[in-house]
Amino acid sequence: MDRERLIGVVERVLQRAGLKVARVELRGGCFDLVASGLFTLLFIKVVTNIDTVTEEQAEDLKRLAKLFKATPLIVGSRTKNSEIEEGVIYERFGIHALNPATLYMILVEGELPAIFAERGGLYVRINGELLRKLREKHGYSVGELASLLGVSRKSLLNYERNEQAVSLDVALRIEELFDEPIAEPIDVLRAKVDVEVRPAEPETPLERDVFKRLKELGMGVVKVKRAPFNALSKEDEVTLLTGIDEKKTRSTVKRAEMVAEVGRIINSGGLFVLEKSKVEVVSEVPLIPKESLKEIKDVDELMELIEGLKKEIKKSI
């Protein structure tokens, strides 16, 4: 399945689950789809081969997820070595990766997978306390049960202490022996995002000037490289997807349109600051010259400017 078709399949799964979806068509971007529901917000990178996701893309994806309290996901159909198995969770740079069928299972059918792939095979996490109680209830010593399962005493004790994952074949032997499910489900949608949110490091003189001015207005600024916007600007409950360009081009317009789509899904505003430009609005995202930003006194005035420009455009339409 090629990537475009794969994105379409994932988009339909999200819609089937009742989520609002926006697609981002940005070459090399850190996410391709953003989806939201009542208690769900997802940033999703879709690739045919999950091993092609770069560390930089993954870090940006995790950074966005952390800032918006969302879940980052990678959806693909294969790794460099094999097809991605249904019901199995993979991992790339600390982000859960899965195929569309597993995503459907989670979002539409409400069923959480328990199996994850690691180098060497398929594994599960088990309820160690339950395993210990079952062993004692059925009168097995540690050595006896370890022998039955074909593992070492040390491994069995590690299982009971929740200190070691269990290979899938051993987990199946445990469940068959005791006739009781023991594998712990993987809560993919509530995964902890482990990433450092660093201060913004500008890459161009214009970015430096804009970041500096936004900080002077009291906003925190986080640089994002692989997205339609250059940075996230945040102050209390106000979040702006902030794009920066030297001048208005077709790329600027396309990026602003994508920012508008993403903003509608995640309830955030958008703003583009250009070196020189007339003030205008693209898909409800204002484009303003850098000089206009210098005249603004605080965040409230900036938000009033943005809302005022959007209202003017709506009136003219």
C-alpha positions in Angstrom: 0.0 0.0 0.0 1.5 3.4 -1.0 1.7 6.2 1.5 -1.2 8.3 0.0 -3.6 5.4 0.2 -2.3 4.6 3.7 -3.1 8.1 4.8 -6.6 7.8 3.4 -7.2 4.5 5.2 -6.0 6.0 8.5 -8.2 9.1 8.0 -11.2 6.9 7.5 -10.5 5.0 10.6 -10.3 8.2 12.6 -13.6 9.4 11.1 -15.2 6.1 11.8 -14.2 6.6 15.4 -16.1 9.9 15.4 -13.0 12.1 15.5 -12.6 15.4 13.7 -9.6 15.1 11.4 -7.3 17.5 9.6 -4.6 16.5 7.0 -1.3 18.2 6.7 0.6 17.8 3.4 4.1 18.9 4.3 7.1 17.1 2.8 9.1 15.6 5.7 6.6 16.9 8.3 6.5 15.5 11.8 2.8 14.7 11.5 0.4 14.1 8.7 -3.0 13.9 10.5 -4.3 15.6 13.7 -7.6 14.2 15.1 -9.7 15.2 18.1 -12.6 14.0 20.0 -14.2 14.6 23.4 -11.3 13.0 25.4 -8.9 12.3 22.6 -6.3 14.4 20.7 -3.9 12.6 18.3 -0.9 13.8 16.3 -0.2 11.0 13.8 2.7 10.4 11.4 1.8 8.1 8.6 4.6 6.2 6.7 4.7 3.0 4.7 7.9 1.9 6.6 8.0 3.0 10.2 11.8 2.8 10.2 11.9 5.8 7.9 10.7 8.2 10.7 13.7 10.3 11.7 14.7 11.2 15.2 14.1 14.9 14.4 10.6 14.2 13.2 9.9 12.0 16.3 11.2 14.7 18.7 9.0 17.4 17.1 6.0 15.0 17.2 6.6 14.3 20.9 7.1 18.0 21.7 3.8 18.9 20.0 2.0 16.0 21.9 3.4 17.1 25.2 2.6 20.8 24.8 -1.0 20.0 23.7 -1.4 17.0 26.1 -2.0 14.8 23.1 -1.0 11.3 22.0 1.7 10.9 19.3 1.4 7.9 17.1 3.2 6.4 14.1 1.0 4.4 11.7 2.6 2.3 9.0 2.3 -1.1 7.2 5.8 -2.5 7.6 9.3 -2.3 9.2 12.5 -2.7 7.2 12.3 -6.4 8.0 8.7 -7.5 7.9 5.0 -6.5 7.8 3.6 -4.9 10.9 1.4 -7.5 12.6 -2.2 -6.7 13.6 -2.7 -6.3 17.4 1.0 -5.7 18.0 2.6 -2.4 19.1 6.0 -1.3 17.8 8.1 1.6 18.9 10.2 4.2 17.3 12.1 6.9 19.3 9.7 6.5 22.2 6.5 6.7 20.1 4.1 3.8 19.7 3.8 2.5 16.1 1.1 0.3 14.8 -0.8 -0.6 11.6 -4.3 0.7 10.6 -6.0 -2.5 11.7 -4.6 -2.1 15.2 -5.6 1.5 15.2 -9.2 0.5 14.2 -9.2 -2.1 17.0 -8.3 0.5 19.6 -10.4 3.5 18.4 -13.5 1.8 17.0 -13.7 -1.5 18.8 -12.4 -0.2 22.1 -9.9 -3.1 22.5 -6.4 -2.5 23.8 -3.6 -4.7 22.5 -1.2 -6.4 24.9 1.6 -7.6 22.6 4.6 -5.4 21.7 7.5 -6.0 19.4 11.1 -5.7 20.5 14.4 -6.9 19.0 14.2 -10.7 19.3 10.5 -11.2 19.1 7.1 -10.4 20.6 6.5 -9.8 24.2 3.9 -8.8 26.8 3.9 -7.3 30.2 2.0 -9.4 32.8 0.4 -8.9 36.2 3.3 -10.1 38.3 1.3 -10.2 41.5 -1.4 -12.2 39.9 1.2 -14.7 38.6 2.6 -15.1 42.1 -0.9 -15.7 43.6 -1.8 -18.2 40.8 1.5 -20.1 41.4 1.0 -20.3 45.1 -2.7 -21.2 44.7 -1.9 -24.2 42.5 1.0 -25.3 44.8 4.0 -24.7 42.5 7.3 -23.6 43.8 9.3 -21.1 41.9 11.6 -23.8 40.5 8.7 -26.1 39.5 6.8 -23.4 37.6 10.0 -22.2 36.0 10.7 -25.7 34.8 7.2 -26.1 33.4 7.4 -22.9 31.5 11.0 -23.5 30.3 12.5 -20.4 31.9 15.0 -19.8 34.6 14.1 -19.3 38.3 15.5 -15.7 38.0 13.3 -14.9 35.0 10.2 -16.2 36.8 11.0 -14.1 39.9 11.5 -11.1 37.6 8.1 -11.7 36.0 6.5 -11.8 39.5 8.2 -8.5 40.4 7.2 -6.9 37.1 10.8 -6.4 36.3 10.9 -8.2 33.0 8.7 -8.6 29.9 7.5 -12.1 29.0 8.0 -13.6 25.6 4.6 -14.2 23.9 5.1 -18.0 23.8 5.8 -18.1 27.6 2.8 -15.8 28.3 0.6 -18.2 26.3 1.9 -21.2 28.3 1.1 -19.3 31.6 -2.4 -18.5 30.5 -3.0 -22.1 29.2 -1.7 -23.6 32.4 -3.8 -21.4 34.8 -6.7 -20.8 32.4 -6.7 -17.1 33.2 -5.6 -14.0 31.2 -2.5 -12.5 32.7 -1.2 -10.1 30.0 -1.5 -6.3 30.8 -3.1 -4.2 28.0 -1.1 -1.4 26.5 -3.0 1.9 26.9 -1.7 3.4 23.6 -3.8 6.6 24.0 -2.5 7.4 27.4 1.2 6.8 26.9 3.5 9.1 28.7 5.5 11.4 26.4 9.2 11.6 27.4 10.7 14.7 25.7 12.5 17.8 26.8 10.7 21.1 25.8 13.7 23.3 25.1 13.7 27.1 24.6 13.4 28.1 21.0 16.7 28.3 19.0 16.1 30.5 15.9 17.6 29.4 12.6 17.4 32.7 10.8 17.7 36.4 11.7 14.0 36.8 11.1 13.1 33.9 13.4 15.5 35.5 16.0 13.7 38.8 15.8 10.2 37.3 16.0 11.0 34.9 18.8 12.6 37.7 20.8 9.6 40.0 20.3 7.1 37.2 21.3 9.1 36.6 24.4 9.0 40.3 25.2 5.2 40.1 25.0 5.4 37.4 27.7 4.9 34.4 25.5 6.9 31.1 25.8 8.2 30.1 22.4 9.0 26.5 21.3 10.7 25.9 18.0 9.2 23.2 15.7 11.1 22.3 12.6 9.0 19.7 10.9 5.5 21.3 10.9 3.6 23.9 8.8 4.4 26.5 11.5 7.9 27.5 12.8 7.0 27.7 16.5 4.4 27.4 19.2 3.9 30.6 21.1 2.2 30.1 24.4 1.0 32.3 27.3 -1.4 30.8 29.9 -4.3 29.5 27.9 -3.4 31.3 24.7 -1.5 29.1 22.1 -0.5 30.4 18.7 0.8 28.3 15.8 3.3 30.8 14.6 4.7 30.7 11.0 7.6 32.9 9.9 8.5 33.7 6.3 10.6 36.3 4.5 7.7 37.1 2.1 4.4 35.8 1.0 4.7 32.9 -1.5 2.6 30.0 -2.6 4.3 28.0 0.1 3.3 30.6 2.7 -0.3 30.4 1.7 -0.4 26.6 1.7 1.2 26.6 5.1 -1.2 29.1 6.5 -4.1 27.0 5.1 -2.7 24.0 6.9 -2.2 25.9 10.1 -5.9 27.0 9.9 -7.0 23.4 9.5 -4.9 22.2 12.4 -5.9 25.1 14.6 -9.6 24.2 14.1 -9.0 20.7 15.3 -6.9 21.6 18.4 -8.6 24.9 19.2 -5.5 27.1 18.7 -5.0 30.3 16.8 -2.6 30.9 14.0 -0.3 33.8 13.0 2.3 34.3 10.3 4.9 37.0 10.6 6.6 38.1 7.4 9.7 40.4 7.0 7.7 42.7 4.7 4.1 42.3 3.8 0.7 44.0 3.8 -1.7 42.9 6.5 -4.0 40.2 5.2 -5.7 37.0 6.3 -5.4 33.5 4.7 -8.0 31.0 5.8 -8.5 32.9 9.1 -4.8 33.1 9.7 -3.5 36.7 9.7 -0.3 37.5 7.9 1.4 40.6 9.4 4.7 42.3 8.8 7.4 42.2 11.5 7.0 45.9 12.1 3.4 45.4 13.2 4.5 43.0 15.8 6.8 45.6 17.2 3.9 48.0 17.8 1.9 45.5 20.0 2.2 46.1 23.7 1.1 42.7 25.2 -0.5 39.3 24.4 -4.1 40.7 24.9 -3.4 43.3 22.2 -1.9 40.7 19.9 -5.0 38.5 20.3 -7.3 41.5 19.7 -5.4 42.3 16.5 -5.8 38.7 15.3 -9.5 38.5 16.1 -10.1 41.9 14.6 -8.5 40.9 11.3 -10.5 37.7 11.1 -13.7 39.7 11.7 -12.9 42.2 9.0 -12.4 39.4 6.5 -15.6 37.7 7.5 -17.5 41.0 7.0 -16.0 41.5 3.5 -17.1 38.0 2.5 
